[in-house]
Amino acid sequence: VTPQVTPQVTPQVENVIRGTMGEMTRSELMGVLHLKDRMHFAREYLLPALHTGFIELTIPDKPRSSRQKYRLTDKGRAWLASTRP
């Protein structure tokens, strides 16, 4: 497996990748990860996963939409597939 397919990710981003199933709201992701602090989740988990391109917004032109959800990108799915035994 090449380094491009399996880039280094933080444990927090790894948790987001592994916890994302289909399209999920912020609250659903926080629930899967057993986190309660929205700011901590955004700063340490969600934003790094978004900035590294492992997850994406379902409504990218409205990032603050109440209907916003998150899903894995092709990069996120490739990383996940490359790390499974």
LUMNU-804721 format. One line per 8 residues: number of its first residue (from 1); their letters; for each residue x, y, z of N, C-alpha, C, O, CB. Coordinates in Angstrom, 1 decimal, decimal comma, m for minus. Glycine has a CB too. Example, Ala and Ser with C-alpha at 12.3 -4.5 7.8 and 13.67 -1.06 7.14 Angstrom:
BEGIN
1 = as = 13,2 m5,7 7,8 12,3 m4,5 7,8 13,2 m3,3 7,8 14,2 m3,3 8,5 11,3 m4,5 9,0 | 12,8 m2,2 7,1 13,7 m1,1 7,1 12,9 0,0 7,9 13,4 1,1 8,0 14,1 m0,6 5,7
***
This chain:
BEGIN
1 = vtpqvtpq = 0,9 m1,2 0,0 0,0 0,0 0,0 0,9 1,2 0,0 1,9 1,3 0,8 m1,0 0,0 1,2 | 0,6 2,2 m0,8 1,4 3,4 m1,0 1,1 4,4 0,1 0,0 4,4 0,7 1,2 4,0 m2,3 | 2,1 5,3 0,4 1,8 6,3 1,4 0,7 7,2 1,1 0,0 7,7 2,0 3,1 7,1 1,6 | 0,4 7,4 m0,2 m0,7 8,3 m0,6 m2,1 7,7 m0,2 m3,0 8,4 0,1 m0,7 8,6 m2,1 | m2,1 6,4 m0,2 m3,4 5,7 0,1 m3,6 5,7 1,6 m4,7 5,7 2,1 m3,4 4,3 m0,5 | m2,5 5,5 2,4 m2,6 5,4 3,8 m1,8 6,6 4,5 m0,8 6,3 5,2 m2,0 4,1 4,3 | m2,3 7,8 4,4 m1,6 8,9 5,0 m1,7 8,8 6,5 m2,6 8,2 7,1 m2,1 10,3 4,5 | m0,8 9,4 7,2 m0,8 9,4 8,7 m2,0 10,3 9,1 m2,2 11,4 8,7 0,5 10,0 9,3
9 = vtpqvenv = m2,8 9,8 10,1 m3,9 10,6 10,6 m3,8 10,5 12,1 m3,2 9,6 12,7 m5,2 10,0 10,1 | m4,3 11,6 12,7 m4,3 11,6 14,2 m5,3 10,6 14,7 m6,2 10,2 14,0 m4,7 13,0 14,7 | m5,2 10,2 16,0 m6,2 9,2 16,5 m7,6 9,8 16,5 m8,6 9,0 16,3 m5,8 8,9 17,9 | m7,7 11,1 16,7 m9,1 11,7 16,6 m9,7 11,6 15,2 m10,9 11,2 15,1 m9,0 13,2 17,1 | m8,9 11,9 14,2 m9,4 11,8 12,8 m9,7 10,4 12,5 m10,7 10,1 11,8 m8,4 12,4 11,8 | m8,9 9,5 12,9 m9,1 8,1 12,7 m10,5 7,6 13,3 m11,2 6,9 12,7 m8,0 7,2 13,3 | m10,8 8,1 14,5 m12,0 7,8 15,1 m13,2 8,3 14,3 m14,2 7,6 14,2 m12,1 8,4 16,6 | m13,1 9,5 13,8 m14,1 10,1 13,0 m14,3 9,2 11,7 m15,5 8,9 11,4 m13,8 11,6 12,6
17 = irgtmgem = m13,2 8,8 11,1 m13,3 8,0 9,8 m14,0 6,7 10,2 m14,9 6,3 9,5 m11,9 7,8 9,2 | m13,5 6,1 11,2 m14,1 4,7 11,6 m15,6 4,8 12,0 m16,3 3,9 11,9 m13,3 4,1 12,6 | m15,9 6,0 12,6 m17,3 6,1 13,2 m18,3 6,6 12,2 m19,5 6,5 12,4 m17,2 7,1 14,3 | m17,9 7,1 11,0 m18,8 7,7 10,0 m19,4 6,6 9,2 m18,8 5,8 8,6 m18,1 8,7 9,1 | m20,8 6,5 9,3 m21,5 5,5 8,6 m22,6 6,2 7,7 m23,5 6,7 8,2 m22,2 4,4 9,5 | m22,3 6,2 6,4 m23,3 6,9 5,6 m23,2 8,4 5,8 m22,1 9,0 6,1 m24,7 6,4 5,7 | m24,3 9,1 5,8 m24,4 10,5 6,1 m24,9 10,7 7,6 m25,9 10,1 8,0 m25,3 11,3 5,2 | m24,1 11,5 8,3 m24,4 11,6 9,8 m24,4 13,1 10,2 m23,6 13,9 9,6 m23,4 10,8 10,6
25 = trselmgv = m25,2 13,4 11,1 m25,2 14,8 11,7 m24,0 14,9 12,7 m23,4 13,9 13,1 m26,6 15,1 12,4 | m23,7 16,1 13,1 m22,7 16,3 14,1 m23,1 15,6 15,4 m22,2 15,0 16,0 m22,5 17,8 14,3 | m24,3 15,7 15,8 m24,7 15,0 17,0 m24,6 13,5 16,9 m24,2 12,9 17,9 m26,2 15,4 17,3 | m24,9 12,9 15,8 m24,8 11,5 15,6 m23,3 11,1 15,7 m23,0 10,1 16,3 m25,4 11,1 14,2 | m22,5 11,8 15,0 m21,0 11,5 15,1 m20,5 11,6 16,5 m19,8 10,8 17,0 m20,2 12,5 14,2 | m20,9 12,7 17,2 m20,5 12,8 18,6 m21,0 11,7 19,5 m20,3 11,2 20,3 m21,1 14,2 19,2 | m22,2 11,2 19,2 m22,8 10,1 19,9 m22,0 8,8 19,7 m21,7 8,0 20,6 m24,2 9,8 19,5 | m21,6 8,5 18,4 m20,8 7,3 18,1 m19,5 7,4 18,8 m19,0 6,3 19,3 m20,6 7,2 16,6
33 = lhlkdrmh = m18,9 8,6 18,9 m17,6 8,7 19,5 m17,7 9,0 21,1 m16,7 9,1 21,7 m16,9 9,9 18,9 | m18,9 9,0 21,6 m19,1 9,2 23,0 m18,5 10,5 23,5 m17,9 10,6 24,6 m18,5 8,0 23,8 | m18,8 11,6 22,7 m18,3 12,9 23,1 m19,4 13,8 23,4 m20,5 13,7 22,7 m17,4 13,5 22,0 | m19,3 14,8 24,3 m20,4 15,7 24,6 m20,1 17,1 24,4 m21,0 17,9 24,2 m20,7 15,5 26,1 | m18,8 17,5 24,4 m18,4 18,9 24,2 m18,3 19,2 22,7 m17,4 18,8 22,0 m17,0 19,2 24,9 | m19,3 20,1 22,2 m19,3 20,4 20,8 m18,1 21,1 20,3 m17,6 20,8 19,2 m20,5 21,2 20,5 | m17,6 22,0 21,1 m16,4 22,8 20,7 m15,1 21,9 20,6 m14,4 22,0 19,6 m16,1 24,0 21,7 | m14,9 21,1 21,6 m13,8 20,1 21,6 m13,9 19,2 20,4 m12,9 18,9 19,7 m13,8 19,3 22,9
41 = fareyllp = m15,1 18,7 20,1 m15,4 17,8 19,0 m15,0 18,5 17,7 m14,3 17,9 16,8 m16,8 17,3 19,0 | m15,5 19,7 17,5 m15,2 20,5 16,3 m13,7 20,8 16,1 m13,2 20,6 15,0 m16,0 21,8 16,3 | m13,1 21,2 17,2 m11,7 21,6 17,1 m10,7 20,4 16,9 m9,8 20,5 16,1 m11,3 22,4 18,3 | m11,0 19,3 17,6 m10,0 18,2 17,6 m10,4 17,1 16,7 m9,5 16,3 16,3 m9,9 17,7 19,0 | m11,6 17,0 16,3 m12,1 15,8 15,5 m12,6 16,3 14,1 m12,0 15,9 13,1 m13,1 15,1 16,3 | m13,6 17,1 14,1 m14,4 17,4 12,9 m13,6 18,2 11,9 m13,4 17,9 10,8 m15,7 18,1 13,2 | m13,1 19,4 12,4 m12,3 20,3 11,5 m11,1 19,6 10,9 m10,8 19,7 9,7 m11,9 21,5 12,2 | m10,3 18,9 11,7 m9,1 18,2 11,1 m9,5 17,2 10,1 m8,8 17,0 9,1 m8,3 17,6 12,2
49 = alhtgfie = m10,6 16,5 10,3 m11,1 15,5 9,3 m11,5 16,1 8,1 m11,3 15,6 7,0 m12,2 14,6 9,9 | m12,2 17,3 8,2 m12,6 18,0 7,0 m11,4 18,6 6,3 m11,4 18,5 5,0 m13,6 19,2 7,4 | m10,5 19,2 7,0 m9,3 19,9 6,4 m8,4 18,9 5,7 m7,8 19,3 4,7 m8,6 20,7 7,4 | m8,3 17,7 6,2 m7,5 16,7 5,5 m8,2 16,0 4,4 m7,6 15,2 3,7 m7,0 15,7 6,6 | m9,5 16,2 4,2 m10,2 15,7 3,1 m10,7 14,3 3,3 m11,1 13,6 2,4 m9,4 15,7 2,0 | m10,8 13,8 4,6 m11,3 12,5 4,8 m12,9 12,4 4,9 m13,5 11,4 4,7 m10,7 11,9 6,1 | m13,5 13,6 5,3 m14,9 13,7 5,3 m15,3 15,0 4,6 m14,4 15,8 4,4 m15,5 13,6 6,8 | m16,6 15,1 4,2 m17,0 16,2 3,5 m18,4 16,6 4,0 m19,1 15,8 4,6 m17,0 16,0 2,0
57 = ltipdkpr = m18,8 17,8 3,7 m20,1 18,3 4,0 m21,1 17,8 3,0 m20,8 17,8 1,8 m20,2 19,9 4,1 | m22,3 17,5 3,4 m23,3 17,1 2,4 m24,0 18,4 1,7 m24,5 18,3 0,6 m24,4 16,3 3,0 | m23,9 19,5 2,4 m24,4 20,8 1,9 m23,2 21,8 1,9 m23,2 22,7 2,8 m25,6 21,3 2,7 | m22,2 21,7 1,0 m21,0 22,5 1,1 m21,2 24,0 1,0 m20,4 24,8 1,6 m20,0 22,1 0,1 | m22,2 24,4 0,3 m22,5 25,8 0,2 m23,2 26,5 1,4 m23,3 27,7 1,4 m23,3 26,1 m1,1 | m23,6 25,6 2,3 m24,3 26,1 3,5 m23,7 25,4 4,7 m24,4 24,5 5,3 m25,8 25,9 3,5 | m22,4 25,7 5,1 m21,8 24,9 6,2 m22,5 25,0 7,6 m22,3 24,1 8,4 m20,4 25,4 6,4 | m23,3 26,0 7,8 m24,0 26,2 9,1 m25,5 25,7 9,0 m26,2 26,0 10,0 m23,9 27,6 9,5
65 = ssrqkyrl = m25,8 25,1 8,0 m27,2 24,6 7,8 m27,6 23,6 8,9 m26,8 22,8 9,4 m27,4 23,9 6,5 | m28,8 23,8 9,4 m29,3 22,8 10,4 m29,5 21,4 9,9 m29,6 20,5 10,6 m30,7 23,3 11,0 | m29,5 21,3 8,6 m29,7 20,0 7,9 m28,3 19,4 7,5 m28,3 18,4 6,8 m30,6 20,1 6,7 | m27,2 20,1 7,9 m25,9 19,7 7,5 m25,6 18,3 8,0 m25,9 17,9 9,2 m24,9 20,6 8,0 | m25,0 17,5 7,2 m24,5 16,2 7,5 m23,1 16,0 7,0 m22,6 16,8 6,2 m25,4 15,0 7,0 | m22,4 14,9 7,4 m21,1 14,7 7,0 m21,0 13,2 6,5 m21,7 12,4 6,9 m20,1 14,9 8,2 | m20,1 13,0 5,5 m19,9 11,7 5,0 m18,4 11,5 4,6 m17,7 12,5 4,4 m20,8 11,4 3,8 | m18,0 10,3 4,5 m16,7 10,0 4,1 m16,5 10,4 2,6 m17,4 10,3 1,8 m16,3 8,5 4,3
73 = tdkgrawl = m15,3 10,8 2,3 m14,9 11,1 0,9 m14,3 9,8 0,3 m14,1 8,8 1,0 m13,9 12,3 0,8 | m13,9 9,9 m0,9 m13,2 8,7 m1,5 m11,9 8,5 m0,8 m11,5 7,3 m0,6 m13,0 9,0 m3,1 | m11,3 9,6 m0,4 m10,0 9,5 0,3 m10,2 8,8 1,7 m9,4 7,9 2,1 m9,4 10,9 0,5 | m11,3 9,1 2,3 m11,6 8,5 3,6 m12,0 7,0 3,5 m11,5 6,2 4,3 m12,8 9,2 4,3 | m12,7 6,7 2,5 m13,1 5,3 2,2 m11,8 4,5 1,8 m11,7 3,3 2,3 m14,1 5,2 1,1 | m10,9 5,1 1,1 m9,7 4,4 0,7 m8,8 4,1 1,9 m8,2 3,1 2,0 m8,9 5,2 m0,4 | m8,7 5,1 2,8 m7,9 5,0 4,0 m8,5 3,9 4,8 m7,8 3,0 5,4 m7,8 6,3 4,8 | m9,8 3,9 5,0 m10,5 2,9 5,8 m10,3 1,5 5,2 m10,0 0,5 6,0 m12,0 3,2 5,9
81 = astrp = m10,4 1,3 3,9 m10,2 0,0 3,3 m8,8 m0,4 3,4 m8,6 m1,6 3,6 m10,6 0,1 1,8 | m7,8 0,5 3,4 m6,4 0,1 3,5 m6,0 m0,3 4,9 m4,9 m0,9 5,0 m5,6 1,2 2,9 | m6,8 0,1 5,9 m6,4 m0,2 7,3 m7,1 m1,4 7,8 m6,8 m1,9 8,9 m6,6 1,0 8,1 | m8,1 m2,0 7,1 m8,8 m3,1 7,6 m8,0 m4,4 7,2 m7,4 m4,5 6,1 m10,2 m3,2 6,9 | m8,0 m5,4 8,1 m7,3 m6,6 7,9 m7,9 m7,4 6,8 m7,4 m8,5 6,4 m7,2 m7,5 9,1
***
